[in-house]
Amino acid sequence: MEKQSRIFVAGHGGLAGSAIVRELRAQGYANLILRSHAELDLTRQDAVDAFFASVRPEYVFLAAARVGGIQANNTRRAEFIRENLLIQALTIDAAYRNGTRKMLLMGSSCIYPRLAPQPMKEEYLLSGYLEQTNEPYAIAKIAGLKMAEAYRAQYGFDTISLMPTNLYGPGDNFDLEGSHVLPGLIRKFHDAKLAGAATVSIWGSGTPLREFLHVDDLAGASLFLMNNYSSPEIVNVGTGREIAIRDLALLIAKIVGFAGTTVQDSGKPDGAPRKLLDISRLRNLGWEPRIGLSEGIRSTYEWYAAGHAAQSSTYVTVGR
């Protein structure tokens, strides 16, 4: 990308999109095209077609998606499959037809099979049954990745696809009903500390293992790949390190300063037992994450506690 290239960041108000915008600006890209949901509804074909025909962005980062944690995925299944299918299908097609030079899409580690061998290699996609609680979301995201792959194969459209692990950082959604596990725990422990509560309830057994990537690292990887990678093979983006949910809760409690105890609610679902990405492909391309988990959680909590709790966005970004 040239510094004056017309770059559209779809979903710029969400977690990953806002981080990509920060990274683009930090690297000197000045011609950014940003539209809120009120300005551009990516589920409406007429709006998407009109936007691309008028603006004709040269590069597109598709960070817009309908996402959420276990509860949101499991109870709003129709919304998650419908909106994600529409966002991807309409944006990919309009970008291709209006001369976009290159497009970056994002999948998610949660769309790999529930019992995929660990750590998960890119070729494990579609090798087994999906996690039931987020199956509609996963099917929609897989369809988007396969559509991008098909447009590259048939039309020569330069699309690349990333598979980020669980994301967190400034701009996250801390709503207890729809957030992912890490920001949800930050919110729970923060509220409990302020209320002087003795206990905090944690969903499930606490034994599932998860990998977490700071969103600024995802943004760095996204720009690196947009400028240095062009291939149909998807690329995992993570840290290669994992932590049990129970240990994550204890780490967050310590950082927040919650002095009480945690209680596991075994009546709530765990989700997949383990999700760790094999990031060998990304490392071989020359990129490494730089933000450690404790450092990242601390800075995220400082951002949240300073009164910057993210407002819920219609389109946030990937990760689970």
N, C-alpha and C positions, 0 to 999 in steps of 0.2 A: 504494500500500500504506500502511495505517496502521501506526504504530509497534508496536501490539499485535496486528497481524494474524498469524494462524497461517500460518507460512511453512515449507514442506518443501523442504529442499535435498537432492535425491537425488544420491548420490555425494559426500557432504561430506568423505570421507577422501581424495579424489583431488585432482589438481592444481587444476582449475578450481573444483570444489566447495568446497575448503577456502578458496580465495581469496574466493569469494562469501560464505562464512560470515564471514570477517574483515571484508569490506566492509559486510555487513549490520549486524554488531555495531558497527562504527565509526560507522555512520549512525544508531544508536540503535534498531534493530529487536531486540526482546527476546524475542519468542515464536517461537523457531526450533525446528523439529521435525527431529531428526537421528537417523538409524538406520544402524548399521553393516551390512555384508553378513550377519554372523552373526545380527543382529536382524531383518533384512528382506531376503529374497532376491527381487530384482526380476524374476527369470526364472520365478517360481512364481506362477501365477494366484491360487491360494487365499490365499497370503500377501499379495499385493498388494491383492486385494479386501478382505480382512479389515482391513488397515491403513487403507485409505482410508475404509471404512465406519465404523471406530472413531474415527479422528483427524480426518477431514474437513478437511484443510488448505485454506485460502483461496487460497494462492498456491503454485506449484510451480516450482522451478528444476530442470530435468532435466539434471544434469551427469554422470550415471552412464552409463558406456559401457565396452565392452571395446575397448581401443586398444593400439597399439604402433607400433614403427618398421617399416621395410621387412621385416626378417627375420621378425618376429612376424606381420605381416600376411600374408606369403607362405607361411608354414609352418603357421599355425593358422587356415586359411581357414574351416573349418567352425565353429569356436568363435566367430569374429568375426561371421559372418553370423547364426548361431543366437541368440547371446546378445543382440546388439544389436537384432534384430527383436523378441525377447521383451520386453526391457526397455522399449522404446518403445511397443509395441502395448499391453502390459498397463497401463503407467502412464498413457498418454493416455486410454485407455478408462475406467479406474477413476477418474481425476481428474474426467472429464466426468460420469460417473454419480453421483458423490458431491459435486457442488456446488462444485468448485474454481472460483474466479472467474477466474483467469488462470494461464496456464502458459507457461513459456519453455523452448524446446528448443534444442539445439545440433547443428548439422551440423559441417562441417569443410571447409577449403579443398581438401583432398585428394579430395573427392568431385566436384569439377568435372571436366569432360573433360580427358584427358591433354594434348591439344593445343589447349586453349581459347585464344582470343585473349587477349593480355596488355595491361594488367592485366584481371583477370577481373571482369566485371560479374555481378550476381545473375541476370540473365536467361540467362546462358550454361549454367546447370544443365540437364543432359540434352540438350545440343546436340551431343554427340559421344561417342566411345568413352572409357571410363574407363581409368585407369592399371591395368595388368594385375596388378601386385603387390598392390594393395589393393582389387581389384574386389569381393570379397564384403563387406568392411566398407562400401565406398561404396554398394553396392546397399541394404544394410540401413539406412544413415543416410538415404539418399534416400527410402526407404519411410516412415521415421518422419516426415520433413518433409512428405511428401505426405499421410500420415494426419492430421497436425495441420491441414493445409490443408483436407482433406475434412471434418473435424469442425467447423471454423469455418464452412465453406460450408453444411453440412447442418443442423448443430445450433446454430450460433451460439456455439460454445465459443471463448472468447477465448484463442487460442494465438498466440505469436510465435516466430519461428525465427531464430537467429543462425548465421552462417558464420564462425567464428573461423579465423584463420590459424594457423601453427605456434606453439604455446605453450611457455613455459618459465618457471621461477621456483621459489621455495621450495615444497617438497612434490612436486617432480617425481620421476620414476622414473629412477634412475641405473644400473639393471641393464644390463649390456652386451648381454645377449641380447634384451631386450625394450624398451629405451628408444628415444626419438626421438633425432634426430641431435644436437641441442645438448647435452642432459644426457649423452648417450653420449660426446661429445667431452670434456666437462668431466671425466668419470670417467677416460677414457683418459689424458688429459694429467696429471691428478692422480696416478694410479697410476704413470705413467712417471716423473714427477718424483721421487716417493718411492723408486722402484727405481733411479734413476740411469740410466734407459734412454737410448740414443742416438737412437732413432727411434720414431715412432708411425705406425702404418698407418691410412690414411683410406680408407673405402669409395669405390669408383667413381673417376670422372675428376676430381672436384672442381669441375666446371664448372656443374652445376645451380644455379639461382638460387632462393633461398628468402627468405621474409619471416618475421620472428619478432616475436611480441607477448608482452610480460611479462604473466603471468597476473593481476597486480593491475590492469592496464589492462583486461583482459577483464572482471574483476569489476565495475569501475566502469562499463563500458559496459552490462553486463547489468542492473545496477540502474537505470541511466539509461533504458534501453529498457523495462524492466518498468513504470516509472512514467510514461513519456512516449510510448509507441508502441503502436499496436494496428492491425495491418494484416496481410493474408495474405502480403505480399511479404517474402521473406527479407532479412536485413540483413548485409552483410559487416562483420566486425570485424577490423581489422588496423592497420598503420602506413602502408601505401602505399610502403614502402621495402624493398629487397631486397639480398641479399649472396650471392656465390658461396660454395659449401661450402668450397672451398679457402681463401678469405679468412676465412671464419668460423673455420676451424680455426686459422689463424695468429693471429687475434684472441684466441681462447680460450687458445692456447698462451702468448701474451704475458701475459694476465691471470693465468693459473695460475702462470707462472714456469717453464715448461718450456724448457730451454736447447738441446734437441736439434733434430732435423729431422723433417719429415713426409714420408711416402711414400704415393703414391696406389696403391691396390689396384684396378687396372682390371678384375680378374676379378669384382668385386662389382658389383651393380646400382646404377644412379644414381637410379632412380625417374623421375618426370616431369622434363623439362628445365627448366621454369620454373613458378613458382607465385607470382603477385603479385595481391593483391586490389585492386579498385577500391573505395575506401571513400567515394566521393562521397555516397552515400545517407546514411551515418552522419554525415558532416561536415555535410551539409545539415540534419540533425536537431539539430545543435548540440553534437556530442561529438568530442573529439580525444584521441589517446593522449598520454601525458605522460612515459613512461619510455624513455630512449634505449637502444640495444642495448648499448653498452659499459657503461653504468651498470647495466643490468639483469643482464648476465652477471657483472659484478664482485660485485654483492650476492648473486646466486645461488651463485656459487662460495664466497663467504665463509660463507654458510649451510651449504653442503655440507661445506666443510673444517672447520667447527666441530663436526662429528660428527652433523649432523642429516640424513644421507642418508636419503631416504624409504624406508620399508618398502614392498615391493610390495603393491599393493592389488588385490583382485579387480575392483573397479570403479574405474577412474581416469577420465580425461576426454579430451576431443577434441583434435585437432591431430595433425600428423604431420610 
